[in-house]
């Protein structure tokens, strides 16, 4: 069981409305910028409250019917569009922030090729490095599902392919439901198990 | 300048004690108010804001007189009058009240400068509101917190009008550096003493400012380059 969303939210002049039922695997949310894709991810993560509707992931009710699980208990592995690394913590401490005592930091660092960056400050990382650290940090927080917002947007081709491979690996080996936002149709077709288009609805 | 007399040492020690106690006592209050103003959304916020900043613009003698009325026997805090009136604790209260607006302003700016998206990221990583506060918000607002503290301390050392109105000019109790300078200037032969005390207060203030600047630099360096 993957994502079961039925949400609407008014933000300024725009009305975001989405109905989505997707099975396991990787669901791509596809649409032009301004359609509210990131807002949908924020709602699933608990950072933005829908006006109406329900949010269920993996059969667990996160929002709706009087339920509103706070973000820290939703177990969302959210990789934001900007890396959002904590600037006052080194890479290792960033990775450990949401991790349990026995988290496999070494293993994840290997998977994402960031083992050599552990002692660095976020400021000194390139865009691709920061993005991979952000993915690692989300993976290590023992997530029940992943939210990826344009995970390859700021990367060059080579790095983008590496990140795509890592995402496929996560999808197929860790079997985590993934909700991913992209505006790149080719990438959407390469990675998606389910593809959902979102249109801007203005009133 | 020759060595300090015992009397002058006493004045310096008293000034530092009043300044440190006033600043440390005002700090948590200033932080709470700054947090409320930076993050809170409630009706009457603008009024709270105005009241907090009031000591900055009202004549200090008025603030001192209000304090006197409040702490005098029969006033709302009259039960404290024995421990406060004509005592160094009263001087610390006056200094703290006068320093509060400056501290609130500096701390508020630093809280507002914290990137709230980082707090959101921390929440999704499993951190509840308190952990987010201690591990993200507080460390990131530390430079402003430090600046506010030093500013408040410097303001406390220079406090004059509210103090002399509230707790008078009692040597050994409420006679901090500025009040001692004022007392010296009242005497026909006091110029030399006033000069020495003035030089002293400049030295103390300068030391505080330099120390804070060094500390702030080291902290910025640690955050930016990682030492």
Interface residues (C-beta under 8 A of the other chain):
Chain A: X45 X46 X47 X70 X71 X72 X73 X74 X75 X76 X77 X78 X80 X82 X84 X86 X87 X88 X90 X97 X98 X120 X121 X123 X124 X137 X138 X141 X142
Chain B: X117 X118 X120 X121 X122 X123 X124 X125 X126 X127 X128 X135 X136 X139 X140 X223 X224 X225 X226
